[in-house]
Amino acid sequence: MSHDILEVIKSRRSIRNWLKKDIPKEKIRNVIEAARWAPSSCNRQSVKFLIVSEQKEKDLIIDVSTGGKGFANLAPILIVVLSDLSIYNLPYERNLAYIDAALAAQNLMLQAHEEGLGTCYLNWALPNPEDDKILFDKL
């Protein structure tokens, strides 16, 4: 199945209902490989991937996350995109970790679509008390 990149981008959709089928390891390798090739700030390559297939672990991840409640743990696998914040040394660089992770996630989802797999981008932001202080100080 080969598409030009614009067609892949335009035809990708967020999927919230999945077939209960095993995903071939080769397809998982392909989506991770595509994600690894995403650009990153100063080529830091801080992004890592946690692949979760055990139901108990998927349930736990969704229980503590801020997105995907009620459906994400039903996917055959979850791929959690992680970013090593310690690689971003300066305080104003903190948001670069999120941007780098999002770029990797986008590549991952586009390759998954090309592989015939459905994905859904879920948020999972841990609250930072400093963000609240900055926000309320500006109001």
GUVODREN-50032 format. One line per 5 residues: for each residue z, x, y of N, C-alpha, C, O. Coordinates in pm, 1 decimal. Each point is the difference from the previous one (the first is absolute). Example, Ala and Ser with C-alpha at 12.3 -4.5 7.8 and 13.67 -1.06 7.14 Angstrom:
BEGIN
780.0,1319.0,-569.0,0.0,-89.0,119.0,0.0,90.0,120.0,66.5,103.6,-1.9; -138.5,-138.6,106.9,6.0,82.0,119.0,73.0,-77.0,109.0,16.9,50.9,110.8 .
//
This chain:
BEGIN
0.0,85.5,-116.5,0.0,-85.5,116.5,0.0,90.5,123.4,100.1,65.7,28.4; -208.5,-62.0,42.9,-10.6,88.1,115.5,-35.5,-80.6,123.9,-92.4,-81.3,-2.0; 166.6,104.5,110.2,-23.5,-68.4,126.4,-8.0,103.4,110.9,48.2,112.3,-14.7; -109.2,-151.0,125.0,16.4,86.2,115.5,138.7,-29.3,57.9,55.9,-107.0,-24.1; -1.1,200.4,99.4,139.0,-8.4,43.2,26.1,-122.9,85.9,106.3,-61.0,-11.4 .
-201.5,23.1,97.6,21.2,-117.5,84.5,12.8,-126.8,-84.6,81.6,-86.9,30.8; -160.4,76.1,-135.6,8.5,-116.9,-88.1,134.7,-2.1,-72.7,59.0,-106.8,-16.4; -10.3,220.8,-26.8,131.7,6.8,-65.0,108.2,-46.0,97.7,87.2,-79.0,-36.2; -92.8,128.4,159.7,98.9,-36.9,101.0,-5.3,-150.4,28.4,104.0,-65.6,7.0; -222.7,11.8,9.0,-13.8,-140.8,35.7,34.8,-95.4,-114.8,39.9,-113.8,24.6 .
-54.2,158.2,-147.0,22.0,-90.3,-113.6,139.7,11.0,-61.8,35.8,-83.3,-83.3; 43.3,182.5,121.4,135.7,13.2,-53.7,89.1,-113.0,50.8,-6.6,-36.5,117.4; 88.0,-17.7,-203.4,92.9,-107.6,34.9,138.0,32.7,-56.0,12.3,73.2,-98.2; 90.3,-127.7,160.8,135.3,12.1,-54.3,15.0,-100.5,-113.5,-29.4,-118.5,15.4; 75.1,167.9,-128.2,12.9,-81.6,-120.7,149.0,-16.2,-30.2,76.0,96.7,3.3 .
-36.0,-219.6,-32.4,140.6,-27.1,-29.0,20.8,-62.8,-137.4,112.0,-36.5,-35.5; -218.8,23.9,-41.0,7.7,-47.6,-138.2,-83.7,94.1,-85.2,-118.2,21.2,27.1; 179.9,34.7,-129.5,-67.4,100.0,-81.6,-4.8,-43.9,-145.6,84.1,-76.9,-46.5; -183.4,127.1,-23.5,-6.7,-21.0,-144.5,104.8,87.7,-66.3,31.1,108.9,48.3; 22.1,-156.6,-157.6,99.0,79.3,-73.8,-75.1,90.3,-98.4,-2.0,-24.2,-120.7 .
-59.6,128.9,176.5,-77.8,92.8,-80.7,42.4,141.6,36.0,39.0,28.7,113.2; -47.5,58.4,-212.1,25.2,140.9,27.7,-114.2,55.5,84.8,-116.0,-38.2,-15.4; 152.1,128.3,104.2,-100.5,64.5,84.2,-31.4,136.2,-60.7,91.6,78.8,-23.5; -217.3,-49.6,-2.0,-34.6,130.2,-58.4,50.0,115.6,87.1,-12.7,-3.2,122.4; 68.7,103.6,-186.4,54.0,115.9,71.8,-104.8,67.1,89.0,32.8,51.4,106.9 .
-156.9,-51.8,-150.4,-107.4,60.9,79.3,-15.0,-69.4,135.7,-23.2,65.7,101.5; 36.4,-197.2,-100.3,-9.4,-73.3,126.5,118.2,33.8,90.8,-16.2,14.1,121.2; 133.9,-1.2,-179.8,118.0,37.6,78.9,-19.3,140.5,57.1,29.8,24.6,116.9; -79.6,66.8,-199.4,-27.7,135.9,50.0,-99.6,-2.8,114.8,15.7,73.7,97.3; -117.0,-156.9,-107.4,-101.2,-8.2,105.7,58.1,-51.3,130.9,-32.2,52.7,106.5 .
117.2,-154.6,-112.8,55.5,-52.1,125.3,96.9,100.0,63.3,6.6,11.1,122.4; 68.3,61.3,-205.4,90.7,102.1,53.6,-81.5,116.0,59.0,35.5,53.9,104.9; -141.9,-16.6,-170.7,-86.1,107.4,51.4,-58.8,-38.1,135.9,-3.1,82.5,91.3; -43.0,-205.7,-77.6,-53.1,-45.5,128.7,109.1,4.4,107.1,-25.6,41.2,113.1; 145.3,-82.9,-148.1,111.3,1.4,95.5,35.5,142.3,41.6,32.9,24.7,116.0 .
-39.5,67.1,-208.9,32.0,140.5,29.8,-95.8,60.6,101.6,36.6,93.8,70.8; -158.1,-145.9,-62.5,-99.9,53.7,91.4,8.1,-60.8,139.2,-83.0,31.5,85.3; 179.8,-116.7,-60.5,16.5,-57.1,134.6,41.3,110.5,97.2,70.1,93.6,-38.5; -112.7,-104.0,162.5,44.4,99.1,98.9,149.8,-13.4,24.3,58.3,-106.7,-19.4; 2.6,216.5,62.2,142.0,-3.0,36.4,21.0,88.9,121.5,-75.6,94.1,24.3 .
178.1,-125.5,50.1,31.7,73.4,122.3,17.3,148.8,-30.0,82.5,38.7,-82.8; -160.7,43.1,150.8,5.4,146.7,-17.6,-13.6,41.5,-146.4,50.2,105.0,-40.1; -117.9,-187.1,-39.1,-19.1,24.3,-143.0,133.5,20.9,-72.9,8.7,80.5,-92.7; 93.2,-152.4,134.6,133.8,14.4,-60.1,5.2,-49.7,-144.1,78.1,51.5,-80.0; -158.3,-148.5,46.5,-5.2,-54.0,-136.5,139.0,-36.7,-50.2,42.6,45.0,-106.4 .
26.9,-126.1,183.1,137.1,-37.8,-33.6,8.5,-117.9,-96.2,108.4,-33.0,-48.0; -221.3,-30.5,19.4,1.7,-124.4,-76.4,8.3,27.6,-150.2,-69.0,86.7,-53.8; 155.3,-163.0,-11.0,16.8,3.7,-146.1,-14.8,-142.4,-51.9,8.1,-95.6,77.2; -29.5,81.3,-206.6,-23.9,-131.4,-59.5,92.9,-21.0,-118.3,11.0,85.0,-88.3; 55.2,-198.9,88.3,86.6,-40.0,-110.2,-69.9,-115.7,-70.3,-20.6,-106.1,58.8 .
-15.7,127.3,-184.9,-69.4,-102.6,-77.6,102.7,-64.6,-92.3,62.2,66.8,-82.6; -45.7,-198.4,98.1,103.7,-72.6,-72.2,-64.7,-108.4,-84.5,-73.9,-84.0,51.2; 102.1,86.3,-181.6,-57.9,-101.7,-88.3,105.6,-77.7,-79.4,-29.5,-107.6,-52.1; 149.5,159.6,42.3,106.1,-69.7,-73.8,49.8,-118.8,81.6,28.0,13.8,119.1; -17.0,-130.1,-182.3,36.6,-121.7,72.0,134.9,12.1,70.3,13.8,-42.4,114.8 .
84.0,98.8,-181.0,133.7,13.6,60.3,-7.2,83.2,129.4,64.2,-33.6,99.5; -141.2,140.1,-102.0,-14.8,85.7,118.1,-79.0,-70.6,110.6,33.0,13.6,117.8; -137.0,-88.7,-155.1,-76.0,-75.7,100.4,90.2,-103.5,65.8,-4.1,-17.2,121.8; 85.5,-52.0,-201.4,92.3,-100.0,54.7,97.1,63.9,98.2,27.0,-56.3,106.1; 25.5,173.0,-140.5,94.8,69.0,87.5,-66.0,39.8,132.2,57.2,-20.2,107.1 .
-176.2,75.9,-115.3,-70.0,42.0,121.6,-24.2,-119.3,92.0,23.4,9.4,120.5; -69.2,-119.2,-174.7,-28.1,-117.2,82.7,129.5,-60.4,52.5,2.4,-54.7,110.2; 104.2,63.7,-187.0,128.7,-54.3,44.3,50.7,71.8,124.5,59.2,-63.6,87.3; -81.0,194.2,-77.0,51.1,75.9,115.1,-104.4,19.7,109.3,30.9,58.2,103.9; -152.8,-105.0,-124.5,-104.6,19.9,100.6,1.7,-113.5,102.1,71.8,-98.7,-16.1 .
-151.3,114.3,120.2,-11.1,-103.8,101.8,-129.2,-79.6,-13.3,-25.0,-89.5,80.7; -55.5,119.0,-178.2,-125.5,-72.8,-17.9,-26.4,-27.8,-146.9,53.5,68.3,-87.3; -135.6,-168.4,60.1,-42.0,-28.6,-136.4,93.6,-86.4,-80.8,-19.1,-14.4,-120.8; 119.0,-43.2,182.9,95.8,-83.6,-73.1,-72.9,-114.3,-69.2,-82.5,-68.1,61.0; 113.4,47.7,-188.4,-52.7,-114.1,-72.7,-134.7,20.6,-66.7,-45.6,-87.0,-74.2 .
-19.0,200.0,98.8,-130.3,18.1,-65.7,-30.4,144.7,-37.9,-64.2,22.9,-102.5; 107.0,73.9,179.9,-43.5,137.9,-22.8,47.3,55.5,-133.8,-70.0,80.5,-61.5; 187.7,-122.1,15.6,49.7,50.6,-127.9,-79.9,-54.6,-118.2,22.2,42.5,-113.4; -113.7,-134.7,137.1,-85.0,-53.3,-106.1,-127.6,81.7,-19.0,-73.6,-22.3,-96.2; 46.7,115.8,185.9,-116.5,87.3,-14.6,18.8,90.6,-122.4,113.2,34.7,-33.6 .
-221.7,3.6,-32.7,13.7,89.4,-116.5,69.0,132.0,35.7,79.8,52.0,-77.9; -111.0,1.2,196.0,68.2,120.9,47.8,23.4,-12.2,150.2,-69.4,-73.8,70.0; 167.4,147.0,-23.3,21.1,18.5,142.7,-23.7,146.9,28.9,45.1,86.5,-75.1; -114.4,-58.5,181.6,-13.3,137.7,45.9,69.9,6.2,134.7,-46.8,-56.3,99.0; 158.6,125.1,-97.4,78.4,13.8,121.7,-47.3,127.0,70.2,1.6,108.6,-57.9 .
-43.4,-123.5,182.8,-46.3,113.4,78.9,120.7,51.5,77.9,59.6,-72.4,79.7; -24.9,197.5,-103.8,117.1,62.6,61.2,-44.4,111.2,93.4,-106.1,59.4,-19.1; 187.1,-31.6,119.8,-30.1,109.3,91.0,126.0,82.3,20.8,107.2,-54.6,26.2; -120.3,184.0,-37.8,112.6,92.3,16.3,24.4,22.9,148.6,-71.3,76.8,64.5; 172.2,-143.8,-11.4,28.7,9.0,143.6,44.9,139.1,42.4,-10.6,34.4,117.7 .
60.4,46.2,-210.6,48.2,133.3,37.3,-113.4,93.2,43.3,25.1,104.2,60.7; -149.1,-141.2,-91.5,-114.9,81.9,37.7,-31.3,-15.1,149.3,-65.2,86.2,58.9; 111.0,-194.2,1.2,-25.1,-28.0,141.2,123.7,45.6,77.1,102.1,-68.9,1.2; -111.6,183.6,62.1,117.5,67.1,55.6,47.1,-54.3,133.8,120.4,-2.2,25.7; -208.7,-40.4,57.7,36.6,-41.0,135.4,27.6,-150.3,5.0,-66.1,-76.7,-70.1 .
162.0,33.6,151.2,35.2,-143.0,3.9,-118.8,-91.3,28.1,-9.6,-108.0,-58.2; -80.6,149.5,146.2,-113.8,-86.6,33.0,-105.6,-2.6,-110.8,-94.8,-78.1,7.4; 110.0,161.8,-109.1,-95.4,0.9,-111.9,36.5,-100.8,-109.5,-78.1,-20.9,-92.8; 194.5,-41.2,102.7,47.3,-87.3,-107.0,-102.0,-107.0,-36.7,-18.8,-28.5,-118.3; -47.1,-31.1,216.7,-96.3,-106.1,-28.9,-124.9,50.3,-70.2,-72.1,-78.7,-61.1 .
45.4,207.9,68.8,-116.6,56.1,-68.6,10.6,-18.2,-151.2,-101.7,-14.9,-67.7; 222.2,16.1,14.9,19.7,-20.6,-143.8,-52.5,-136.6,-42.3,-62.6,-13.7,-105.1; 88.8,-87.3,187.8,-45.8,-135.0,-32.3,-152.3,-10.1,10.8,-64.6,-65.6,-81.7; 9.0,130.6,182.2,-145.3,-1.8,16.2,-66.2,70.4,-117.7,-97.2,-50.8,-55.9; 148.7,166.6,18.0,-57.0,73.4,-113.3,7.5,-82.3,-128.4,-94.9,-2.4,-78.4 .
206.9,-64.5,57.4,15.4,-82.8,-119.9,-96.8,-118.6,3.0,-56.8,-36.5,-102.9; 38.2,-23.3,220.4,-91.3,-113.6,11.3,-145.4,41.9,-25.8,-76.3,-73.8,-62.3; 39.3,191.5,110.2,-135.5,49.7,-27.3,-21.2,19.2,-150.5,-105.5,-34.4,-53.3; 204.6,88.7,-13.3,-9.9,18.2,-145.2,-7.9,-135.2,-70.8,-77.7,-17.4,-93.8; 158.8,-77.9,139.6,-1.0,-133.1,-60.7,-136.5,-66.6,16.9,-49.0,-65.8,-91.8 .
-11.6,82.6,207.6,-132.3,-58.6,22.7,-102.4,58.7,-97.7,-76.1,-74.0,-62.3; 74.4,205.8,49.2,-92.0,61.9,-96.7,26.7,-53.2,-140.0,-92.9,-31.7,-74.2; 219.9,22.4,38.8,39.1,-47.6,-133.0,-54.1,-141.3,-23.5,-57.7,-28.1,-105.1; 76.3,-59.8,202.7,-43.5,-139.1,-17.4,-151.8,-12.8,-5.8,-52.7,-81.6,-75.7; -17.1,161.0,154.4,-146.4,-5.8,-4.0,-53.4,49.6,-133.8,-93.2,-58.4,-55.3 .
151.9,166.1,3.1,-44.1,49.1,-131.1,37.5,-99.3,-109.9,-76.9,-20.2,-94.0; 193.5,-41.4,105.1,39.2,-101.0,-99.1,-101.5,-114.1,-1.6,-38.6,-48.3,-106.4; -3.4,6.5,223.5,-101.1,-106.4,8.5,-129.2,44.7,-67.8,-61.6,-76.5,-74.3; 21.7,198.7,99.8,-120.9,55.3,-63.3,15.5,3.6,-152.2,-98.1,-14.3,-73.0; 221.0,33.4,25.5,27.5,4.9,-144.5,14.3,-139.2,-60.8,19.1,-12.7,-121.0 .
-28.1,-92.7,204.2,15.1,-136.7,-50.0,145.5,-43.4,-10.2,31.9,-94.1,-72.8; 56.4,161.8,145.2,143.2,-32.1,-2.9,40.2,-69.0,129.5,-52.3,31.4,106.9; 145.0,-125.0,-117.2,51.2,-68.6,117.8,123.4,70.0,52.6,79.8,53.4,-77.1; -63.9,-53.6,208.7,116.6,60.7,63.5,51.9,-91.8,109.9,-69.8,-89.9,47.0; 192.5,114.9,-8.0,58.2,-67.2,115.0,91.3,99.4,69.4,93.8,52.0,-60.3 .
-121.2,-26.0,185.9,79.7,93.4,80.0,132.3,-67.9,35.3,1.8,-107.0,60.7; 107.3,169.8,-99.1,132.2,-56.6,27.0,75.8,91.8,93.6,-11.0,122.3,-8.6; 87.3,-181.6,97.4,82.4,81.8,88.2,134.7,27.3,-66.3,50.0,-78.8,-80.2; 5.2,191.1,116.3,132.8,33.1,-46.3,56.8,100.8,97.1,1.4,120.2,-26.6; 44.4,-169.1,136.9,54.4,87.6,102.8,151.8,-8.3,-3.6,57.8,-108.5,6.2 .
4.5,222.1,-16.1,145.1,2.9,6.8,40.0,-1.1,146.8,-53.8,77.4,79.2; 146.7,-163.3,-41.9,37.8,-6.9,141.5,65.2,129.3,46.8,76.0,63.3,-73.3; -106.9,-25.9,195.4,60.0,116.9,61.8,82.2,-48.9,118.8,-56.3,-55.3,94.5; 187.2,74.2,-97.2,84.3,-49.8,110.0,-45.4,50.4,137.0,17.2,-69.9,99.8; -74.8,189.7,-93.7,-48.0,52.5,127.9,-113.1,-85.4,56.9,-11.7,-14.3,121.7 .
-72.0,-42.6,-209.5,-108.4,-86.1,46.5,56.5,-121.8,72.0,-51.5,-38.9,104.8; 157.1,-22.1,-159.8,62.1,-116.4,63.8,53.5,36.8,137.1,-16.7,-75.4,95.8; 81.2,191.5,-86.0,57.3,42.7,127.6,-111.3,19.6,103.1,13.3,-44.3,114.0; -121.3,109.2,-152.3,-112.8,21.9,91.1,-57.0,-133.3,45.6,-26.4,-19.4,118.6; 7.1,-73.3,-213.4,-57.1,-130.3,32.0,89.5,-75.5,96.8,-47.0,-49.3,102.5 .
176.5,39.6,-134.4,90.2,-79.2,83.5,26.0,66.1,134.4,26.6,-69.7,97.8; -33.4,200.8,-90.1,16.5,68.0,129.1,-116.2,-32.0,93.7,15.7,2.4,122.1; -132.4,-32.4,-179.5,-118.7,-28.4,82.3,-8.0,-146.7,40.4,-76.4,-34.3,90.2; 152.9,-52.6,-154.5,-5.5,-144.3,33.1,79.1,-32.3,124.1,5.7,-115.8,41.2 .
//
